């Protein structure tokens, strides 16, 4: 990849980062005897389902926060610290990611069944229509829900997710027949060196302490589940259904300048990808990579507060 291809830099980094995380060390599937899901707050309540666990903390209106590929609910730690005195937060973690036991995600598809599990949680807990916030793969799940379960969503903030990863890799005319072999290769790829994982995370997060934290999440994820989730994402193309979205969505995307993209280069790529989604409002965040909430916490907090202040 050259610097003349800035519009591809971020998406390729995410995909390759996921590939490496998925194959860095093929770990055994966790069992029913695995430790309890990681908890961020001692005064929280933990709800465990087959494909997710949810840590509930705080008082006030309900907010649901979903992390991304191979990521912990700790993605939202600073956000939760800031908001839990004003909101009741539902901090999701996907089974098999970041030390979360595998449970029902141990085999087969991950992305859509987990999105459906989040929708079932919204319904079971009486949270709908819900306000949801999701990063990366968590944002893709929100796009899926906005298309298939719009009645359960009030509004959504999506942080750097695309409706089709495969088209970034293979062009906008890529067919399912062309994408499928790549997805299968991801599911069955041999291990790669951990050092490669580190290089790719450098393209996702700017600051060294945050990179170390994200590396820890990837290292403790079930690599087979991460591979399946990434392959699911490559095979999913939501573009034909974007016009059906009625849920108000704010999508934040990075400018990717810390990875060498010229200022403004990412704007056209995101506008093109969401051209068929009139209900999705796009907003770029300067000097940020994929983990916007870690790279630019003040800017992210300001965008989130403005989003929450909108009825």
C-alpha positions, 0 to 999 in steps of 0.5 A: 500500500502506498501513501497515494492510497489513503482511502484504503489505509484504515479499512485494510489496517482493520482487516489485516489487524483482525486477520493477525489477531485471529491467527496469532495463536489458535487457542482452545475453545473456552468451556463452561468452567471458564472464569466469570466475564471480566467486570469493570466496576465493583458495584455493577450487575452482570447479565450473562447470555449465550453470545454476550455478557452485559455489565450494567452500571449507573443510574438514569436513561439507558445507553447500550455500548458495544465494542468491536472485533476482539475488543473488551467492554473496556473500550468504553471505560472513559465514557462509562466513568464520565456518564454513569452518574447520569445514565444507566449503561449496558456495557456489552462484551461479545462471547469469545472476545477479550477473555469473555468465555466462548459459549454459543460463539464457539462454533459457526457464525458470530456477527449476525447471531450476536447482533440478534442476541443484542436485540433480544437483550433490548427486548427482554430488558424492556429497553426499546426503542434503545439508544445504542453506541457501537465501535467497529464490528459493534457498529456493524451490528448496529447497522444490521439492527437498524435494517432488520429491527428498527422498531427496537432502536431509537437512535445510534452513534456508530464509531468507524464501521462500514457497510461492506469491508469486502468492497474495500479489498476487492472493489465495489463490484465484488460478488459473493462468489469472489468474497467467499474464498477470502472469507474461508481463507481467514477462517482456516489461515495458519498462525502468524507471528505476534510481531505482525499483530503489533505492527497492525495495531500500530495502525489502529491506535495512536498512543503506546499505552492504548496500543498495549491495552488493545494488544492485551484484548487481542491476545486473550481473545479466542482466535477461532471466534475472532476469525469467524467474526471477521469472515462474517464481516467480509461476507456481509454487504449491507449497502443494498439495504442502507436506504431502508434505515430509518433510525437516526445514526451519527457515524464518526470516522477518523481522518487517519492522518497519524497513519499518513493519510493527507487531511481530508482524504478519508472524507470521500471514501466514507461518503461514497460508502454511505451514499445510499444511506440518507439517514446516516450523518457522517462526521470526521474526527481529526488526528485519529485512527480507528479507536477514536475514543482512545486517540481523541477522547475529548473530541469523542466526548464532545461529539457523544454529548452533542448526540445525547443532547439531541432528542 
